[in-house]
Amino acid sequence: MGAVEFCAALSRHTSIGLDSCVLIYHLENHPQFGELADAAMQHIAERGMLVRLSPLLLMEVQVGPYTKKDPIVADYNYDSLVWHPRAICVSP
């Protein structure tokens, strides 16, 4: 499935539960899946979709920056998600 088909599938929804791999591929510009993740994140933003985030996702987006000893990026990733007006943190 390409970016066009994926975004078309997303268009059928007003809210989604975002998996951490999509966000991590987007943030870290993954060589294989980064372009698709970027398209998905842009589509979500343009449509103003409500995004449901799990506590696990919030922890997982910090692993890469902390592994690289970059707590500023880790904190930025976390704060950007938690305080985003279209994001809802859900309990497991």
Secondary structure, DSSP 8 states (H G I E B T S, - for coil): --HHHHHHHHTT-SEEE--HHHHHHHHTT-TTTHHHHHHHHHHHHHHT-EEEE-HHHHHHHHHHHHHTT-HHHHHHHHHHHHT-TTEEE---
